[in-house]
Amino acid sequence: MINKPLVLTYLYLLIYILLSSGVILYNKWVLSPKYFNFPFPITLTMIHMGFSGLVAFFLVRVLKVVSPVKMTFEIYATCVVPISAFFASSLWFGNTAYLHISVAFIQMLKALMPVATFSMAVVCGTDKPRLDVFLNMVLVSVGVVISSYGEIHFNIVGTIYQVTGIFAEALRLVLTQVLLQKKGLTLNPITSLYYIAPCSFVFLFVPWYLLEQPLMEVSQIQFNFWIFFSNALCALALNFSIFLVIGRTGAVTIRVAGVLKDWILIALSTVIFPESTITGLNIIGYAIALCGVVMYNYIKVKDVRASQLPPESLPDRITKDWKLEKKSSDIFNPNTTGDNSGGNLSNSESHIDEEAPLIASSRLSHIGRSQVGNHSA
């Protein structure tokens, strides 16, 4: 028999991998001077944010698919605004990197994401410095350095843009955890776009006006409505697919899917963009960095599971309770007769036989409920 939930989960993962790879390759094709030749990454990012904000507004205010959260001016100013600023920065820097370096090398640099996230978490106080994690971060960094050294078309400007975008995204993730979770605010993809996309659009307007607007001449711009519309639609669909994958799977599955997506994307980019060549040193360095990423993910998953386990296992608890009950029933009373002692013994035995299974079953159900809750989460 076909396990329909499992099939649906793998279908969502496949959609996520295809959309994520497709958006990255599509953005590269649009921005690259060798192909569609629209070298304005801030403009492209603003198109994405404007389209996503309009769709989210239509879903929330017109169709009322979801209800807006209780958003006060204080929460918006202290939470949404800084998160939107770093979100806009990460998209801006990440898209600008496509103008200077290849898609394959960008994916290799993205192996630095755990390093950036851990560093920002330590700086913000949400995580503590640990030797095992630090060693993994060193391994990832060494692998990325080797991969960069082996890059044929290495460009320092594009590398700086990409690394800056990675650290901006890491800071956004940490701020989301620190600010929104402390306020008890939970946002689904639609409400996230509803609040964050317009604010990110406003933040992008300033660098666009200063950097790209003076260079844009209408006569030289190759504008195609269907290309930009389909590009923005793919970016919007990617956001929704991430939500579906998170709702269906756990963090481990998503990270494994991300690693698989990176390998597929590196292979596809060399086929679609012939100038994106890969050397043996690239592969060796990326493999080293990937080992560090896998070890980091293993440590994090192990920490989460350790925090979810009860302080004592079920057999230990049952043994301890049985010993306590047995100890209380073995107290000798010299004032009782043989018949009375026999009666007391039988009563104590019946007490152990009835109460011990009751304690075991009640604690088993409690542990079972906690494990089911953790698994579903």
C-alpha positions as CSV (number, residue, x, y, z in Angstrom):
1,M,0.0,0.0,0.0
2,I,1.2,3.5,-0.8
3,N,1.9,5.7,2.2
4,K,0.2,8.9,1.0
5,P,1.6,11.3,3.7
6,L,5.1,10.1,2.9
7,V,4.6,10.5,-0.8
8,L,3.2,14.0,-0.2
9,T,6.2,14.9,1.9
10,Y,8.7,13.8,-0.8
11,L,6.6,15.7,-3.3
12,Y,6.9,18.9,-1.3
13,L,10.6,18.4,-0.9
14,L,10.9,17.9,-4.7
15,I,8.9,21.1,-5.3
16,Y,11.1,23.0,-2.8
17,I,14.4,21.8,-4.5
18,L,13.1,22.6,-8.0
19,L,11.8,26.0,-7.0
20,S,14.9,27.0,-5.1
21,S,17.2,25.9,-7.9
22,G,15.0,27.5,-10.5
23,V,14.8,30.9,-8.8
24,I,18.6,31.0,-8.4
25,L,19.3,30.0,-12.0
26,Y,16.5,32.4,-13.2
27,N,17.9,35.3,-11.3
28,K,21.4,34.6,-12.7
29,W,20.0,34.5,-16.2
30,V,18.1,37.8,-15.8
31,L,21.0,39.7,-14.2
32,S,23.9,38.4,-16.2
33,P,25.1,40.7,-19.0
34,K,25.8,37.6,-21.2
35,Y,22.1,36.6,-21.2
36,F,19.0,38.7,-20.5
37,N,21.3,41.6,-19.5
38,F,19.3,43.3,-16.7
39,P,22.3,44.2,-14.4
40,F,20.1,45.9,-11.7
41,P,19.9,43.5,-8.7
42,I,18.3,46.1,-6.4
43,T,15.5,46.7,-9.0
44,L,14.9,43.0,-9.4
45,T,14.7,42.6,-5.6
46,M,12.3,45.5,-5.3
47,I,10.1,43.8,-8.0
48,H,10.1,40.6,-5.9
49,M,9.2,42.5,-2.7
50,G,6.5,44.7,-4.3
51,F,4.9,41.7,-6.0
52,S,5.0,39.6,-2.7
53,G,3.6,42.5,-0.7
54,L,0.7,43.0,-3.1
55,V,-0.2,39.3,-3.2
56,A,0.0,39.1,0.6
57,F,-2.2,42.2,1.0
58,F,-4.8,40.7,-1.4
59,L,-4.8,37.4,0.6
60,V,-5.0,39.0,4.0
61,R,-7.3,42.0,3.4
62,V,-9.4,41.0,0.4
63,L,-9.8,37.2,0.4
64,K,-9.1,37.0,4.2
65,V,-7.3,33.7,3.9
66,V,-5.5,34.5,7.1
67,S,-6.1,37.1,9.8
68,P,-3.4,39.7,10.5
69,V,-1.7,39.4,13.9
70,K,-2.1,42.0,16.6
71,M,0.7,44.3,15.5
72,T,1.4,47.4,17.6
73,F,3.6,50.3,16.6
74,E,6.2,49.3,19.2
75,I,6.4,45.7,17.8
76,Y,6.6,47.0,14.3
77,A,9.3,49.5,15.0
78,T,11.4,47.3,17.2
79,C,10.9,43.9,15.5
80,V,9.6,44.1,11.9
81,V,11.7,47.1,10.9
82,P,15.2,45.7,11.8
83,I,14.3,42.2,10.5
84,S,13.1,43.8,7.2
85,A,16.3,45.8,6.9
86,F,18.5,42.8,7.2
87,F,16.2,40.7,5.0
88,A,16.4,43.4,2.2
89,S,20.2,43.6,2.7
90,S,20.7,39.9,2.4
91,L,18.7,39.8,-0.9
92,W,20.4,42.9,-2.3
93,F,23.9,41.6,-1.6
94,G,23.1,38.0,-2.7
95,N,21.6,39.1,-6.0
96,T,24.5,41.5,-6.7
97,A,26.9,38.7,-6.3
98,Y,25.4,37.1,-9.5
99,L,27.0,39.9,-11.5
100,H,30.5,39.0,-10.5
101,I,30.8,35.3,-9.6
102,S,29.3,32.0,-10.8
103,V,26.3,30.2,-9.4
104,A,28.5,27.2,-8.5
105,F,30.9,29.3,-6.5
106,I,28.1,31.1,-4.8
107,Q,26.7,27.8,-3.5
108,M,30.1,26.9,-2.2
109,L,30.3,30.1,-0.3
110,K,26.9,29.4,1.2
111,A,28.6,26.7,3.2
112,L,29.6,29.6,5.5
113,M,26.0,30.0,6.6
114,P,26.5,27.9,9.8
115,V,29.6,29.9,10.6
116,A,27.7,33.2,10.2
117,T,24.7,31.9,12.2
118,F,26.7,30.6,15.1
119,S,28.9,33.8,15.2
120,M,25.8,36.1,15.2
121,A,24.1,33.9,17.8
122,V,27.1,34.2,20.1
123,V,27.3,37.9,19.6
124,C,23.6,38.4,20.3
125,G,23.8,36.1,23.4
126,T,21.4,33.4,22.1
127,D,24.2,30.7,22.0
128,K,27.3,30.0,24.0
129,P,30.8,29.5,22.6
130,R,31.6,25.8,22.4
131,L,34.9,24.0,21.5
132,D,33.2,21.3,19.4
133,V,31.2,23.8,17.4
134,F,34.1,26.1,17.0
135,L,36.2,23.3,15.5
136,N,33.5,22.6,13.0
137,M,33.4,26.2,12.1
138,V,37.1,26.2,11.5
139,L,36.7,23.1,9.3
140,V,34.0,24.8,7.2
141,S,36.1,28.0,6.9
142,V,39.2,26.1,5.7
143,G,37.1,24.2,3.1
144,V,35.6,27.5,1.8
145,V,39.1,29.0,1.6
146,I,40.4,26.0,-0.4
147,S,37.4,26.2,-2.7
148,S,38.0,29.9,-3.2
149,Y,41.6,29.3,-4.0
150,G,40.6,26.8,-6.6
151,E,38.1,29.1,-8.3
152,I,39.3,30.0,-11.8
153,H,37.1,33.2,-12.2
154,F,37.6,34.4,-8.6
155,N,36.3,38.0,-8.0
156,I,36.9,39.7,-4.8
157,V,34.0,42.1,-5.2
158,G,31.5,39.3,-5.8
159,T,32.9,37.3,-2.9
160,I,32.5,40.2,-0.5
161,Y,29.0,40.8,-1.6
162,Q,28.0,37.2,-1.1
163,V,29.7,36.8,2.3
164,T,28.1,40.1,3.4
165,G,24.7,38.8,2.3
166,I,25.3,35.5,4.2
167,F,26.1,37.4,7.5
168,A,23.1,39.7,6.9
169,E,20.8,36.7,6.5
170,A,22.3,35.1,9.6
171,L,21.7,38.2,11.6
172,R,18.1,38.3,10.3
173,L,17.5,34.7,11.5
174,V,19.0,35.5,15.0
175,L,16.9,38.7,15.3
176,T,13.8,36.8,14.3
177,Q,14.4,34.4,17.1
178,V,15.3,37.1,19.6
179,L,12.7,39.7,18.8
180,L,9.6,37.9,17.5
181,Q,9.7,34.9,19.8
182,K,10.3,37.1,22.9
183,K,7.2,39.1,21.9
184,G,5.3,35.8,21.5
185,L,4.6,36.7,17.8
186,T,4.3,33.9,15.3
187,L,4.1,34.7,11.6
188,N,3.2,32.3,8.8
189,P,4.5,33.0,5.2
190,I,1.5,35.1,4.2
191,T,1.6,37.4,7.3
192,S,5.4,37.5,7.1
193,L,5.2,38.8,3.6
194,Y,2.3,41.1,4.5
195,Y,4.4,42.9,7.1
196,I,8.0,42.5,6.0
197,A,7.8,42.8,2.2
198,P,6.6,46.4,2.1
199,C,9.1,47.5,4.7
200,S,11.9,45.8,2.8
201,F,10.7,47.6,-0.4
202,V,11.1,50.9,1.4
203,F,14.6,50.0,2.6
204,L,15.7,49.0,-0.9
205,F,14.4,52.3,-2.3
206,V,17.2,54.3,-0.8
207,P,20.2,52.3,-2.3
208,W,18.2,52.0,-5.6
209,Y,17.8,55.8,-5.9
210,L,21.5,56.4,-5.1
211,L,23.1,53.5,-7.0
212,E,20.9,52.2,-9.8
213,Q,18.5,54.9,-10.7
214,P,21.2,57.2,-12.2
215,L,22.4,54.3,-14.4
216,M,19.0,53.3,-15.7
217,E,18.1,54.6,-19.1
218,V,14.8,53.6,-20.5
219,S,16.1,53.2,-24.0
220,Q,18.7,50.7,-22.9
221,I,16.5,48.6,-20.5
222,Q,15.3,45.4,-22.0
223,F,12.0,45.0,-20.1
224,N,9.8,42.0,-20.7
225,F,6.6,41.9,-18.5
226,W,6.2,38.1,-18.6
227,I,9.8,37.4,-17.7
228,F,9.7,39.7,-14.6
229,F,6.2,38.4,-13.7
230,S,7.2,34.8,-13.9
231,N,10.4,35.5,-12.0
232,A,8.6,37.2,-9.1
233,L,6.0,34.4,-9.1
234,C,8.7,31.8,-8.7
235,A,10.2,33.7,-5.8
236,L,6.7,33.9,-4.2
237,A,6.1,30.2,-4.7
238,L,9.5,29.4,-3.2
239,N,8.4,31.1,0.1
240,F,5.2,29.1,0.2
241,S,7.1,25.8,-0.6
242,I,9.5,26.4,2.3
243,F,6.5,26.7,4.6
244,L,5.0,23.5,3.3
245,V,8.3,21.6,3.8
246,I,8.8,22.9,7.3
247,G,5.2,21.9,8.2
248,R,5.8,18.4,6.8
249,T,9.3,17.6,7.9
250,G,11.9,18.3,10.6
251,A,15.0,20.4,10.6
252,V,17.2,17.4,9.7
253,T,15.3,16.6,6.5
254,I,15.3,20.2,5.4
255,R,19.1,20.5,5.9
256,V,19.6,17.2,4.0
257,A,17.4,18.5,1.2
258,G,19.4,21.8,1.2
259,V,22.7,19.9,0.8
260,L,21.1,17.8,-2.0
261,K,19.8,21.0,-3.7
262,D,23.3,22.6,-3.5
263,W,24.9,19.7,-5.3
264,I,22.1,19.6,-8.0
265,L,22.4,23.4,-8.4
266,I,26.2,23.2,-8.8
267,A,25.8,20.5,-11.5
268,L,23.0,22.3,-13.3
269,S,24.9,25.7,-13.3
270,T,27.9,24.1,-15.1
271,V,25.5,22.8,-17.8
272,I,23.3,26.0,-18.3
273,F,26.2,28.5,-17.9
274,P,29.3,27.1,-19.7
275,E,31.5,29.8,-18.2
276,S,30.8,28.4,-14.7
277,T,33.7,25.9,-14.6
278,I,34.5,23.7,-11.6
279,T,38.0,22.6,-10.7
280,G,39.2,19.7,-8.6
281,L,40.3,22.1,-5.9
282,N,36.7,23.5,-5.8
283,I,35.3,20.1,-5.2
284,I,37.8,19.2,-2.5
285,G,37.3,22.4,-0.7
286,Y,33.5,22.2,-0.9
287,A,33.6,18.6,0.3
288,I,35.7,19.6,3.4
289,A,33.3,22.5,4.1
290,L,30.4,20.1,3.7
291,C,31.8,17.7,6.3
292,G,31.9,20.6,8.8
293,V,28.4,21.5,7.9
294,V,27.2,17.9,8.4
295,M,29.0,17.7,11.8
296,Y,27.5,21.0,12.9
297,N,24.0,19.8,12.0
298,Y,24.6,16.6,13.8
299,I,25.7,18.5,17.0
300,K,22.6,20.7,16.8
301,V,20.2,17.9,16.3
302,K,21.8,15.9,19.1
303,D,21.5,19.0,21.5
304,V,17.8,19.3,20.6
305,R,17.1,15.7,21.3
306,A,19.0,15.8,24.5
307,S,17.0,18.7,25.7
308,Q,13.8,16.9,24.9
309,L,14.6,13.7,26.7
310,P,13.2,13.2,30.3
311,P,15.7,13.4,33.1
312,E,15.2,9.7,33.9
313,S,14.3,6.9,31.6
314,L,11.1,5.0,32.1
315,P,12.7,1.7,33.4
316,D,14.8,3.6,35.9
317,R,11.7,5.3,37.2
318,I,9.7,2.1,37.5
319,T,12.6,0.4,39.3
320,K,12.9,3.3,41.7
321,D,9.2,3.4,42.5
322,W,9.1,-0.4,42.9
323,K,12.0,-0.3,45.4
324,L,10.3,2.4,47.4
325,E,7.0,0.5,47.5
326,K,8.7,-2.7,48.5
327,K,10.8,-1.0,51.2
328,S,7.7,0.4,52.8
329,S,5.9,-2.9,52.7
330,D,8.8,-4.9,54.4
331,I,8.5,-2.9,57.7
332,F,8.2,-5.5,60.5
333,N,5.5,-4.9,63.2
334,P,6.3,-7.0,66.3
335,N,2.9,-6.4,67.8
336,T,1.0,-8.3,65.1
337,T,0.1,-12.0,65.2
338,G,0.8,-14.5,62.5
339,D,-2.7,-14.1,61.0
340,N,-2.5,-10.3,61.1
341,S,1.0,-10.3,59.6
342,G,-0.2,-12.6,56.8
343,G,-3.1,-10.2,56.2
344,N,-0.7,-7.2,56.1
345,L,1.6,-9.0,53.7
346,S,-1.3,-9.9,51.4
347,N,-2.5,-6.3,51.5
348,S,1.0,-4.9,50.8
349,E,1.5,-7.3,47.9
350,S,-1.8,-6.3,46.4
351,H,-0.8,-2.7,46.9
352,I,2.5,-3.3,44.9
353,D,0.7,-5.3,42.2
354,E,-1.9,-2.7,41.6
355,E,0.0,0.6,42.2
356,A,3.3,-0.2,40.3
357,P,1.5,-0.9,37.0
358,L,-0.6,2.2,37.5
359,I,2.5,4.3,38.0
360,A,4.2,2.7,35.0
361,S,1.2,3.2,32.7
362,S,0.6,6.8,33.8
363,R,4.2,7.8,33.3
364,L,4.4,5.9,30.0
365,S,1.4,7.9,28.8
366,H,3.0,11.1,30.0
367,I,6.3,10.4,28.3
368,G,4.5,9.2,25.2
369,R,2.5,12.4,25.0
370,S,5.7,14.5,25.3
371,Q,7.5,12.4,22.7
372,V,4.5,12.7,20.3
373,G,4.4,16.4,20.9
374,N,8.1,16.8,20.2
375,H,7.9,14.6,17.1
376,S,5.0,16.6,15.7
377,A,6.7,19.9,16.4
